[in-house]
Amino acid sequence: MTLRAVAVPQYAFLSRHVGQGATYTDCYEVVVPGQVDLAQFICRFYTSWLFRLERLVLSLALRRRIADAEVAALAAGAEAFAIWRVEARGARQILLSDLRGSTCSWLAVAPGDGGGTQLLFGSAVIARPGRELSRIVRILTPFHKVYARGLLRAAAARLAKG
């Protein structure tokens, strides 16, 4: 499985944030064997070993445990998960925004080569109107890119195993 950075597709809900003032956006893709639907991708992504570490940090910040049942609820149609709300959802994609509206995460599935499934993961960091992205965001962007790729790799590995 080859993971690579790609442009945010025009059809993507995330595309509304591309080129909007002081906004950072990214998108990564990988093709896994077999057919994977959005609910499966959501479950494997948010229950991967790497995202479980993020859930632990969020649980401490929120002072409540973020259970796998919340991930299953999001996959089944819930409108919120941990610190995110669903900004847009379709049959093959979902866009989550944090409660302040300063970050977004986008997951999508599409038909892939050879009967596989293309998994897409993108994100956006949105500056307040009239402001630049903060210095800390610019400093952390290289780390974010590595982390984003790791998240997609971890989910793809779980999906490839079945």
Salt bridges, closest charged atoms under 4 A:
ASP26 OD2 - HIS144 NE2 2.77
GLU29 OE2 - ARG4 NE 2.57
ASP68 OD2 - ARG52 NH2 2.99
ASP68 OD1 - ARG55 NH2 2.84
GLU70 OE2 - ARG64 NH1 3.00
GLU87 OE2 - ARG16 NH1 3.08
GLU87 OE2 - HIS17 NE2 3.49
